[in-house]
Amino acid sequence: MRGWWREIAGLVLPAVCGGCGSPRAELCARCAAELAVAPRRVRPAPEPVGLPAVHAVAPYENAVRAMLLAHKERGALGLARMLGGALAAAVRAGEERWDAGRSPLLLVPVPSARRATAGRGHDPVLRIAAAAAAGLRRGGTHARVAPVLRQRRGVADQAGLGGRERRSNLAGALVVADGGRRLCRGGGMIVLVDDLITTGSTLAEAARAMRAEGRGEGTDTLRAAVVAASPSAFESNRG
């Protein structure tokens, strides 16, 4: 019911910019420009073991931070198209050694806890991933979303945890669901996707789960893409 109400509310309530709060625009031109930039490789410091190459569009600050929070926590679902476009750009930035015309591209979203998804009324990463895949297909890329990762045990809220605490909290927490194993063992590129990266612990754990199924180990077929990264992750890879 909550998800249904958010879909309807997005059509009838007055729009305000998800980045700066200005009226009469779900996303104003100035804030949209924050996402219309060239993606870059980002590296958190320290970089967790097993983290694949990650590309991001923008630092997680100011308007970009506000947009992601508005979409995730306040149900500004109309922002998914713009955020998905930014995620698609980050995916494309990691395609140097991949034949986009011949091999399938699987976007594997990092899963949210069921309790968090129920509380929000939607799965924000899955929604952004779907928008990204649609944009990639319009550009001629054979892309699809493969939500095959699951949490096999409970984890604590990551907010306020440092890198070491996050790694401990997430260690062994993710698994490829039974129905997704055959899909993951097929050919093509797998890109782990999330809305943002801070310490890199979540994406490193997702990569571990995929490699446990024989994907990405010793190959160049596992990457990651996010909309935003912590400012320090951008600074550590500047130049």
Buried (B, 14 or more C-beta within 10 A) or exposed (E): EEBEEBEEEBEEEEBBBBBBEEEEBBBBEEBBEBBEEEBBBBBBEEBBEBBBBBBBBBBBEBBBBBBBBBBBEEBBBBBBBBBBBBBBBBBBBBBEEBEBEEBBBBBBBBBBEEEEBEEBBBBBBBBBBBBBBBBBBEEEBBBBBBBBBBBEEEBEEBEEBEBEBBBEBBEEBBBBBEEBBEBBEEEBBBBBBBBBBBBBBBBBBBBBBBBBBEBBEEEEBBBBBBBBBBBBBBBBBEE
